[in-house]
């Protein structure tokens, strides 16, 4: 059974171990990277059968892949600074980012 994601695309979150904040730009219902990545990077061995999130890190130029158990909703609802924001979002409103609309012709 796949667990419902706790966080949404466009939501600002805090990483509870590494103390950075960022915005979610993608959600996987379960872990979807390689076993090698998991062994090398996910040192706390978070569950693979729960949601994982793609996060643009505030004041950095990279993104991270984070297990749900390592995230909390951020109390800081100010905008984040990241060079890739415009690739995923067009509007920042009420502490949330709104996704870029997909045009289909």
For each residue, the residues with C-beta under 8 A, 3 or more apart:
1:
2: 29 30 49
3: 29 49 50 51 68
4: 51
5: 8 27 29 51 53 68
6: 51 68 71
7: 11 13 24 27 51 53 68 71 73
8: 5 11 24 27 96
9: 24 25 26 27 97 99
10: 23 24 25 89 96 97 98 99
11: 7 8 23 24 73 96 97
12: 21 22 23 73 74 76 77 80 95 96 97
13: 7 21 22 23 24 53 55 71 72 73 74
14: 19 20 21 71 72 73 74 75 76
15: 18 19 20 21 22 55 64 66 70 71
16: 19 70 71 72
17: 44 70
18: 15
19: 14 15 16
20: 14 15 57 58 60
21: 12 13 14 15 57 58 74 76 80
22: 12 13 15 55 56 57 58 63 64 80 82
23: 10 11 12 13 55 56 58 80 82 85 89 97
24: 7 8 9 10 11 13 27 53 54 55
25: 9 10 54 55 56 63 84 88 89
26: 9 53 54
27: 5 7 8 9 24 51 52 53 54
28: 31 32 51 52 53 54
29: 2 3 5 51
30: 2 48 49 50 51 52
31: 28 38 47 48 49 52 67
32: 28 52
33: 37 38 65
34: 37 38
35: 38 39
36: 39 40
37: 33 34 40 41 42 65
38: 31 33 34 35 41 42 45 48
39: 35 36 42
40: 36 37
41: 37 38 65
42: 37 38 39 45 46 67
43:
44: 17 70
45: 38 42
46: 42 50 67 68 69 70
47: 31 50 67 69
48: 30 31 38
49: 2 3 30 31
50: 3 30 46 47 67 68 69
51: 3 4 5 6 7 27 28 29 30 67 68
52: 27 28 30 31 32 65 66 67 68
53: 5 7 13 24 26 27 28 65 66 67 68 71
54: 24 25 26 27 28 63 64 65
55: 13 15 22 23 24 25 63 64 65 66 71
56: 22 23 25 63 80 82 84 85 88
57: 20 21 22 60 62 63 64 82
58: 20 21 22 23 80 81 82
59: 80 81 82
60: 20 57 82
61: 82 83 84
62: 57
63: 22 25 54 55 56 57 84
64: 15 22 54 55 57
65: 33 37 41 52 53 54 55
66: 15 52 53 55 70 71
67: 31 42 46 47 50 51 52 53 70 71
68: 3 5 6 7 46 50 51 52 53 71
69: 46 47 50
70: 15 16 17 44 46 66 67
71: 6 7 13 14 15 16 53 55 66 67 68
72: 13 14 16
73: 7 11 12 13 14
74: 12 13 14 21 77
75: 14
76: 12 14 21
77: 12 74 94 95
78: 95
79: 92
80: 12 21 22 23 56 58 59 85
81: 58 59
82: 22 23 56 57 58 59 60 61 85
83: 61
84: 25 56 61 63 87 88
85: 23 56 80 82 88 89 97
86: 89 90 100
87: 84 100
88: 25 56 84 85 97 99 100
89: 10 23 25 85 86 92 97 98 99 100
90: 86 98 99 100 101
91: 97 98
92: 79 89 96 97 98
93: 96 98
94: 77
95: 12 77 78
96: 8 10 11 12 92 93
97: 9 10 11 12 23 85 88 89 91 92
98: 10 89 90 91 92 93
99: 9 10 88 89 90
100: 86 87 88 89 90
101: 90
102:
103:
104:
105:
